[in-house]
Amino acid sequence: MKLFYSPTSPYVRKVMVLLHETGRLDDVELESATPTPIAPPDDLKAQNPLSKVPALVRDDGPALFDSRVICAYLDEHFSAGLYPQGPRGWETRTLEALADGILDAALLMTYEVRMRPDDKRWDDWIEGQWSKISRACDALEAIWMSHLQGPQDMGQIAVACALGYVDFRHGARGWRNGRDALAEWYASIESRPSMAATRPAEGM
Ligand SMILES: N[C@@H](CCC(=O)N[C@@H](CS)C(=O)NCC(=O)O)C(=O)O
């Protein structure tokens, strides 16, 4: 399998943390790609018409995307059990969707500041994206802590990658303020070897 990969993409990081946690890094070859909406690379476009990373190329079927599909596929492929069955499974998938929603909003904020010309920026729209992140963090603190503190699953990995990206690109916003339980949980998951090995470095 070949994974279209960028070291700063938090969606790619979800897949990489899964590979670290399951000890299956050697099963996937990494292919670097740094797509932006205005510069879609040809080789990535050929596999994923949306030209986004991650995309997983397989020998026995079309390429898979997006990160949620790839993580669910690899989980089944490796019998990893990161998507539990029953009621906790639906919670896990909802938690992953919440984390991906944080990422979608945070990435739009990043693109707005890093890619859009100064005279075309819209502060209210940026603040609207931040409000989504802020409400999601409030919900994590208020109703998701017991799930986050339970057995490891993909929802937790996704939340950790999302908070890591908010730190990386929007750290000055101070998401930890008033969210002590979430901050404490994040400090412990962030120190796991899988998270330390996938920490983003400068780039897009
Ligand atoms: N929903 C997708 C989002 C993936 C995504 O937006 N990736 C970014 C990099 S962090 C990207 O490839 N952006 C290029 C573009 O938007 O054209 C997922 O979960 O994989």
The ligand as an SDF file (V2000), in Angstrom:
LIG
                    3D

 20 19  0  0  0  0  0  0  0  0999 V2000
  -11.7520   15.2140    4.9190 N   0  0  0  0  0  0  0  0  0  0  0  0
  -10.4010   15.0000    4.4930 C   0  0  0  0  0  0  0  0  0  0  0  0
   -9.6080   16.3160    4.5610 C   0  0  0  0  0  0  0  0  0  0  0  0
   -8.2030   16.1770    3.9840 C   0  0  0  0  0  0  0  0  0  0  0  0
   -7.5430   17.5430    3.7670 C   0  0  0  0  0  0  0  0  0  0  0  0
   -8.1960   18.6010    3.7220 O   0  0  0  0  0  0  0  0  0  0  0  0
   -6.2120   17.5210    3.6170 N   0  0  0  0  0  0  0  0  0  0  0  0
   -5.5040   18.7520    3.3220 C   0  0  0  0  0  0  0  0  0  0  0  0
   -4.1070   18.7410    3.9410 C   0  0  0  0  0  0  0  0  0  0  0  0
   -4.1690   18.9500    5.6810 S   0  0  0  0  0  0  0  0  0  0  0  0
   -5.3200   18.8430    1.8260 C   0  0  0  0  0  0  0  0  0  0  0  0
   -4.9420   17.8700    1.1880 O   0  0  0  0  0  0  0  0  0  0  0  0
   -5.5940   20.0190    1.2400 N   0  0  0  0  0  0  0  0  0  0  0  0
   -5.4550   20.2670   -0.1600 C   0  0  0  0  0  0  0  0  0  0  0  0
   -6.6820   20.9040   -0.7530 C   0  0  0  0  0  0  0  0  0  0  0  0
   -7.6110   21.2670   -0.0150 O   0  0  0  0  0  0  0  0  0  0  0  0
   -6.6890   21.0500   -1.9790 O   0  0  0  0  0  0  0  0  0  0  0  0
   -9.7560   13.8900    5.3280 C   0  0  0  0  0  0  0  0  0  0  0  0
  -10.2890   13.5860    6.4180 O   0  0  0  0  0  0  0  0  0  0  0  0
   -8.8080   13.2450    4.8680 O   0  0  0  0  0  0  0  0  0  0  0  0
  1  2  1  0
  2  3  1  0
  2 18  1  0
  3  4  1  0
  4  5  1  0
  5  6  2  0
  5  7  1  0
  7  8  1  0
  8  9  1  0
  8 11  1  0
  9 10  1  0
 11 12  2  0
 11 13  1  0
 13 14  1  0
 14 15  1  0
 15 16  2  0
 15 17  1  0
 18 19  2  0
 18 20  1  0
M  END
$$$$
